[in-house]
């Protein structure tokens, strides 16, 4: 069922931090396929916001694995960048929805 995600870890990472970066890359890849302009209905908006919220939770979960360990700068930057993009997309969606109402 989740075979699409098995390739994320197929090339063995040397460190747990590298494995986490690969997971973040996978989340970024999925998010890059989202088309905010395709949101036409309330159901579309709900699905898109749910997808963004789920991605945000996954990123936070990955970051939580490194709370007690020193995470790589690359991991920290990638997580912060993805969360900022999610927030921007969320703002764009809710701003567009408010303007249409």
N, CA and C of each residue as an Amber inpcrd file, in Angstrom:
protein
   303
   0.8200000  -1.1980000   0.0000000   0.0000000   0.0000000   0.0000000
   0.8590000   1.2560000   0.0000000   1.9290000   1.2480000   0.7690000
   2.7900000   2.4180000   0.8490000   4.1020000   2.1980000   0.1210000
   4.0700000   1.4000000  -0.9100000   5.2980000   1.0800000  -1.6340000
   5.9340000   2.3010000  -2.2700000   5.1590000   3.3300000  -2.5460000
   5.7190000   4.5470000  -3.1430000   6.7270000   5.1960000  -2.2150000
   6.5670000   4.9720000  -0.9180000   7.4520000   5.5970000   0.0410000
   8.6510000   4.7230000   0.4080000   8.6530000   3.4700000  -0.0080000
   9.7520000   2.5860000   0.3510000  11.0650000   3.0170000  -0.2860000
  11.0040000   3.6990000  -1.4000000  12.2310000   4.1300000  -2.0750000
  12.9360000   5.2500000  -1.3210000  12.2220000   5.9310000  -0.4340000
  12.8270000   7.0320000   0.3100000  14.0140000   6.5300000   1.1260000
  13.8820000   5.3640000   1.7250000  14.9530000   4.8250000   2.5530000
  15.7190000   3.7040000   1.8610000  15.4650000   3.4800000   0.5710000
  16.0850000   2.3430000  -0.1000000  17.5970000   2.4870000  -0.1830000
  18.0780000   3.6970000  -0.3610000  19.5170000   3.9240000  -0.3330000
  19.8500000   4.2460000   1.1170000  20.6130000   3.3820000   1.7240000
  20.8900000   3.5100000   3.1530000  21.6070000   4.8090000   3.4790000
  21.0270000   5.5120000   4.4330000  21.6530000   6.7300000   4.9280000
  22.7410000   6.3310000   5.9220000  23.7660000   7.1490000   5.9820000
  24.8570000   6.8590000   6.9040000  24.5130000   7.2240000   8.3360000
  23.6120000   8.1750000   8.5080000  23.2490000   8.6160000   9.8520000
  21.7260000   8.7330000   9.9560000  21.2060000   8.7050000  11.1770000
  19.7690000   8.9210000  11.3490000  19.3310000  10.2880000  10.8110000
  20.1890000  11.2680000  10.9200000  19.8750000  12.5970000  10.4120000
  19.7060000  12.5750000   8.9000000  20.5540000  11.8400000   8.1970000
  20.4250000  11.7180000   6.7420000  19.1280000  11.0170000   6.3680000
  18.7470000  10.0020000   7.1350000  17.4830000   9.3090000   6.8740000
  16.3080000  10.2670000   7.0670000  16.3900000  11.1090000   8.0810000
  15.3260000  12.0820000   8.3380000  15.2440000  13.1040000   7.2030000
  16.3810000  13.5280000   6.6880000  16.3920000  14.4630000   5.5630000
  15.7230000  13.8250000   4.3520000  15.9660000  12.5400000   4.1250000
  15.3170000  11.8480000   3.0050000  13.8090000  11.8170000   3.1910000
  13.3630000  11.6150000   4.4120000  11.9200000  11.6390000   4.6700000
  11.3460000  13.0230000   4.4020000  12.0640000  14.0510000   4.8280000
  11.6150000  15.4150000   4.5550000  11.5840000  15.6860000   3.0550000
  12.5670000  15.1700000   2.3300000  12.5640000  15.3070000   0.8660000
  11.2990000  14.6770000   0.2810000  10.9060000  13.5220000   0.8050000
   9.6950000  12.8500000   0.3380000   8.4520000  13.6840000   0.5990000
   8.3790000  14.2860000   1.7770000   7.2460000  15.1550000   2.1000000
   7.2330000  16.3460000   1.1550000   8.3980000  16.9390000   0.9130000
   8.4950000  18.0610000  -0.0130000   8.0570000  17.6800000  -1.4100000
   8.4110000  16.4730000  -1.8270000   8.0190000  15.9900000  -3.1560000
   6.4990000  15.8860000  -3.2630000   5.8700000  15.3260000  -2.2460000
   4.4110000  15.2040000  -2.2440000   3.7690000  16.5930000  -2.2550000
   4.2830000  17.4980000  -1.4360000   3.7190000  18.8460000  -1.3760000
   3.9020000  19.5940000  -2.6940000   4.9900000  19.3280000  -3.3950000
   5.2270000  20.0340000  -4.6590000   4.2170000  19.6490000  -5.7280000
   3.5620000  18.5160000  -5.5490000   2.5440000  18.0780000  -6.5050000
   1.1720000  18.6960000  -6.2400000   1.0290000  19.3990000  -5.1210000
  -0.2600000  20.0160000  -4.8060000  -0.4890000  21.2220000  -5.7130000
  -1.7200000  21.3820000  -6.1530000  -2.0830000  22.4990000  -7.0220000
  -3.1090000  23.3560000  -6.2950000  -2.6390000  24.4220000  -5.6710000
  -3.5280000  25.2910000  -4.9010000  -4.5910000  25.9300000  -5.7860000
  -4.2560000  26.1720000  -7.0380000  -5.1990000  26.8130000  -7.9560000
  -6.3830000  25.9090000  -8.2920000  -6.2340000  24.6110000  -8.0470000
  -7.3210000  23.6850000  -8.3790000  -8.4200000  23.6610000  -7.3230000
  -8.2220000  24.3540000  -6.2160000  -9.2220000  24.3740000  -5.1520000
 -10.4160000  25.2000000  -5.6070000 -11.5540000  24.5260000  -5.7670000
 -12.7680000  25.1870000  -6.2560000 -13.9120000  25.1350000  -5.2520000
 -13.9830000  24.0630000  -4.4890000 -15.1130000  23.8600000  -3.5830000
 -14.6380000  23.8180000  -2.1360000 -15.6000000  23.8480000  -1.2350000
 -15.2770000  23.7220000   0.1900000 -14.6220000  22.3720000   0.4700000
 -15.0740000  21.3140000  -0.1960000 -14.4620000  19.9910000  -0.0300000
 -13.0030000  19.9990000  -0.4940000 -12.7340000  20.6590000  -1.6150000
 -11.3560000  20.7830000  -2.1040000 -10.4930000  21.4950000  -1.0640000
 -11.0300000  22.5760000  -0.5240000 -10.2990000  23.3440000   0.4790000
 -10.0330000  22.5050000   1.7240000 -11.0420000  21.7880000   2.1680000
 -10.8910000  20.9370000   3.3480000  -9.8250000  19.8750000   3.1250000
  -9.8490000  19.2290000   1.9670000  -8.8440000  18.2000000   1.6510000
  -7.4410000  18.7890000   1.5910000  -7.3170000  19.9500000   0.9760000
  -6.0030000  20.5840000   0.8410000  -5.4580000  20.9730000   2.2210000
  -6.3090000  21.5640000   3.0450000  -5.8600000  21.9540000   4.3890000
  -5.5090000  20.7340000   5.2290000  -6.2590000  19.6590000   5.0800000
  -5.9540000  18.4200000   5.7970000  -4.6010000  17.8670000   5.3450000
  -4.3410000  17.9160000   4.0600000  -3.0510000  17.4540000   3.5360000
  -1.9110000  18.2920000   4.1050000  -2.0860000  19.6060000   4.1270000
  -1.0510000  20.4870000   4.6740000  -0.8440000  20.2440000   6.1660000
  -1.9360000  20.0610000   6.8920000  -1.8290000  19.7920000   8.3340000
  -1.1230000  18.4660000   8.6030000  -1.4370000  17.4640000   7.8020000
  -0.7980000  16.1560000   7.9650000   0.6970000  16.2440000   7.6820000
   1.0610000  16.9400000   6.6180000   2.4790000  17.1190000   6.2930000
   3.1990000  17.8460000   7.4180000   2.5650000  18.8850000   7.9570000
   3.1520000  19.6400000   9.0580000   3.3790000  18.7450000  10.2710000
   2.4190000  17.9040000  10.5890000   2.5560000  16.9820000  11.7260000
   3.6820000  15.9790000  11.4890000   3.8060000  15.5080000  10.2610000
   4.8900000  14.5680000   9.9400000   6.2550000  15.2360000  10.1210000
   6.3650000  16.4640000   9.6560000   7.6240000  17.1990000   9.7920000
   7.9560000  17.4010000  11.2600000   6.9640000  17.7880000  12.0380000
   7.1830000  17.9890000  13.4780000   7.5780000  16.6880000  14.1670000
   7.0100000  15.5930000  13.7200000   7.3630000  14.2920000  14.2790000
   8.8150000  13.9280000  13.9690000   9.2240000  14.1900000  12.7440000
  10.6140000  13.9250000  12.3620000  11.5550000  14.7890000  13.1910000
  11.2110000  16.0570000  13.3420000  12.0520000  16.9570000  14.1530000
  12.1140000  16.5000000  15.6050000  11.0020000  15.9730000  16.1090000
  10.9520000  15.5340000  17.5060000  11.9330000  14.4040000  17.7940000
  12.2320000  13.6090000  16.7790000  13.2070000  12.5240000  16.9480000
  14.5860000  13.0580000  17.3200000  14.8450000  14.3190000  17.0090000
  16.1790000  14.8910000  17.2050000  16.2050000  15.9440000  18.3070000
  15.1850000  15.9670000  19.1480000  15.1640000  16.9690000  20.2240000
  16.3250000  16.7880000  21.1880000  16.6840000  15.5400000  21.4620000
  17.7630000  15.2900000  22.4100000  19.1030000  15.0750000  21.7210000
  19.0840000  14.9790000  20.4150000  20.3200000  14.7910000  19.6480000
  20.5980000  16.0500000  18.8340000  21.8170000  16.1960000  18.4650000
  22.1730000  17.3070000  17.5850000  21.7770000  16.9330000  16.1570000
  20.8100000  17.6290000  15.6360000  20.4010000  17.3940000  14.2500000
  21.3200000  18.1870000  13.3320000  21.4470000  17.7020000  12.1270000
  22.2730000  18.4210000  11.1720000  21.6170000  19.7530000  10.8230000
  22.4410000  20.6970000  10.4260000  21.9170000  21.9960000   9.9970000
  20.9950000  21.8160000   8.8020000  21.3540000  20.8910000   7.9300000
  20.5450000  20.6320000   6.7390000  19.1450000  20.1690000   7.1280000
  19.0600000  19.2860000   8.1120000  17.7730000  18.7920000   8.5800000
  16.9440000  19.9320000   9.1730000  17.5610000  20.7270000  10.0100000
  16.8470000  21.8380000  10.6460000  16.3550000  22.8410000   9.6080000
  17.2140000  23.1870000   8.6520000  16.8310000  24.1440000   7.5950000
  15.7030000  23.6030000   6.7380000  15.8150000  22.3450000   6.3360000
  14.8020000  21.7430000   5.4680000  13.4560000  21.6940000   6.1880000
  13.4590000  21.3040000   7.4560000  12.2100000  21.2520000   8.2180000
  11.5900000  22.6360000   8.3410000  12.4130000  23.6250000   8.6730000
  11.9050000  24.9930000   8.8080000  11.3790000  25.5250000   7.4760000
  12.0980000  25.2530000   6.3980000  11.6700000  25.7080000   5.0680000
  10.3280000  25.0830000   4.6770000  10.1910000  23.7840000   4.9020000
   8.9410000  23.1100000   4.5580000   7.7850000  23.6420000   5.3950000
   8.0210000  23.8640000   6.6810000   6.9520000  24.3700000   7.5370000
   6.5530000  25.7850000   7.1320000   7.5200000  26.5880000   6.7010000
   7.2090000  27.9430000   6.2320000   6.4000000  27.8920000   4.9330000
   6.7490000  26.9830000   4.0380000   5.9930000  26.8310000   2.7900000
   4.5630000  26.3720000   3.0710000   4.4220000  25.4630000   4.0140000
   3.0880000  24.9860000   4.3860000   2.2600000  26.1480000   4.9360000
   2.8770000  26.9440000   5.7690000   2.1650000  28.0880000   6.3510000
   1.7550000  29.0920000   5.2670000   2.6510000  29.3420000   4.3260000
   2.3260000  30.2390000   3.2140000   1.1730000  29.7000000   2.3690000
   1.2100000  28.3980000   2.0940000   0.1390000  27.7750000   1.3070000
  -1.1790000  27.8540000   2.0650000  -1.1270000  27.5940000   3.3480000
  -2.3330000  27.6730000   4.1790000  -2.8950000  29.1010000   4.1540000
  -2.0070000  30.0850000   4.2960000  -2.4370000  31.4840000   4.2590000
  -3.0530000  31.8390000   2.9100000  -2.4300000  31.3560000   1.8390000
  -2.9410000  31.6250000   0.5010000  -4.3300000  31.0050000   0.3240000
  -4.4860000  29.7790000   0.7930000  -5.7850000  29.1030000   0.6640000
  -6.8660000  29.8060000   1.4790000  -6.5680000  30.1260000   2.6890000
  -7.5900000  30.7460000   3.5340000  -7.8480000  32.1850000   3.0940000
  -6.8360000  32.8700000   2.5810000  -7.0290000  34.2150000   2.0510000
  -7.8820000  34.2060000   0.8110000  -7.6370000  33.2360000  -0.0740000
  -8.4340000  33.1100000  -1.3020000  -9.8660000  32.7560000  -0.9570000
 -10.0420000  31.8950000  -0.0110000 -11.3850000  31.4480000   0.3880000
 -12.1650000  32.6280000   0.9760000 -11.4810000  33.4480000   1.7880000
 -12.1430000  34.6040000   2.3800000 -12.5510000  35.5920000   1.2940000
 -11.6800000  35.7730000   0.3050000 -11.9610000  36.7270000  -0.7810000
 -13.1370000  36.2360000  -1.6320000 -13.3080000  34.9200000  -1.7890000
 -14.3810000  34.3810000  -2.6250000 -15.7310000  34.4400000  -1.9230000
 -15.7300000  34.4420000  -0.6030000 -16.9920000  34.4080000   0.1570000
 -17.7560000  35.6950000   0.0640000
